């Protein structure tokens, strides 16, 4: 499950989105701050493994989504 970094070119809001494995990412991303539909995913360096992707070593709640 990739975690994508998104940035709105209209208001500058930066946020993350999780795309479930086996699903198609949205054709249109919407900014959660200004509702702009010009949001595009940007390359994000992998700084940690997500515990749900099978490669994580976390034993408690998820550090990026609190589950």
C-alpha positions, 0 to 999 in steps of 0.5 A: 500500500503506497503512501503518496505525498500530495501538494496543492498548487493553489493553496500549498497544502501538503498531505499524505494519502494511502492507496489500498493495494490492488486498487486504482488511484483516483484520476482526480485528487482533491485538496482537503483545504481548498477543494482544488482539483489541481492536486498532483502526487509528488515523489516522496522518499521512503523514510519508513515502512508502513506496518501494513505492507508486511515489511514494518517492524512496528508492534503498536499503533501505526506512526503515520495513520494511528491505527 
